[in-house]
């Protein structure tokens, strides 16, 4: 891909399901993210006692779980690639529907 040819899309997402991004919704997120060519990064702002934000590759289940995103956590999604808009839309739908767990 040529430099400057990729689209960058940023979205603010909120975890709405009661149990947060535990294993099942993390797997849903990763499976969805892996369906896109774009680089997809989730960032959680530094919380109390943390010095730096936590950044995760949305295509890695371990990194997504390590975010420790509980109900109400806001995550910044950065999608970078030719299908960034579609990827951001798909991930946003997962968050908006509470990963099928209600919320």
Secondary structure, DSSP 8 states (H G I E B T S, - for coil): --TT-SEEEEEEEE--STT-S-HHHHHHHHHHHTTSSSEEEEEE---TT-SS-EEEETT-HHHHHHT---TT-EEEEEEEETTHHHHHHHHHHHHHTGGGT--
